[in-house]
Amino acid sequence: MVDPREVSMHSLAHAVDDGDDVFAQLGALVALRQEADRREVVLVRRARAQGLTWAEIAFLLGVSKQAVHKKHGGSRRDDRRSRQ
């Protein structure tokens, strides 16, 4: 079964490359970036929950450990504080 979000990503990627309407292509590119960012957040949380280190996640994302921790680490820390 195909995840509807995957179809959406596929459609958006196709819309970026298809046609001559640069306005539509740029709009699709923005939507594609937003969806990719949303998925990154979900996958990083899932990776941390499964025990991956920040260094491992950083390697997989092709960024530094500091960059991935800065981008994704603060929200987890804030979540813990709010529960206390």
N, C-alpha and C positions, 0 to 999 in steps of 0.2 A: 504494500500500500504506500502511496506517495504522500508525504507530509505536505499539506497545503502551503506552508511557509516556504518549502523548497521550490514549489512551482512559482510562488511569488518572486523568489530570488532569481529563478531562471528567467521569468518573464521580464523582470526589471533589467537583468543583464542583457537580455535580447533587445529591450527597448533602448538601452544606451547605445548599442551598435547599429540599430536598424533605422533606416529612413533618413530623411533630409531635414527633419524638424529639430533644429538644435535646441529649441526651448523645451520640447518634450524629452529630448535626450538628456539635457542637464537636469531636468526634474527627476527623471528616472535614476540618474546617477546619485543625486542627493538622497532619494529614497533607498537606494541600494546601500549607500554608506551608513545610513541610519539603521537599517536592518542588520548589517554586518556588525555594527557597534553593539546593538542590542544582543545579538547572538554571542559576541565575545564575552560580554558580562555574564551571561548564563553559563557558558562553557568554562570560564575561569572559576566561577563559584562551584561548578560541578567538579572540576579538577581538584580544587582545594578540598572539597568534601571527600574526595576519593584518596586524599593523602599526597597529592603532588606538591612539591616544594615550589616556592616562588621562582627559584632558579630553573627548575624543569619547565614551568609554564613559560617563563621568559624565553628560554631556548626554543620552545615550540612556536612561540609567536614571533620570534626573530627580533626581540628587543632585549634591553638590559633588564637584569633583576630589579634594579632600582626603578626603572620606568614602569614595569608591570605592577610592582608593589605600590608605587605612587598612584597609578591609575585605578587599581582595584583593591588595594589593601585598606585604604582609609574607610571605606563604607562598611567593611566587616568589623573593623575596630569600633566604629560609631554604633553599629548594631548591637555589639556586646555591651557597650556602655549604657545604651538605652534600656536594656533588659535588667540591669542591676538596680 
